[in-house]
Amino acid sequence: MVDETTPRTHQKAVEFDELLSAAGDCGMYQLMTFLLIGVMQFVAIDAFAINFIAGSMDHWCFVHQLQNLSDVRQRQIAIPPDDASR
């Protein structure tokens, strides 16, 4: 039982500590979760890094029927103009 003269913040801290001790300390689940999160950071870092490392390429799709034309003429014919260029 908590004394009425005890400040409320101390009462909450005691309740939280009791909750933590009831939940358990560092067990196998907590350890595996911690390690899995750590491993996934190293696995996924290359997927995120490609956004910053890779350069932007001027790319257009190859159209077989236009292969005898120059690159500039292929782009003019095959790539539709955007609204800003009209």
Secondary structure, 3 states (H helix, E strand, C coil): CCCCCCCHHHHHHHHHHHHHHHHCCCCHHHHHHHHHHHHHHHHHHHHHHHHHHCCCCCCCCCCHHHCCCCHHHHHHHHCCCCHHHC
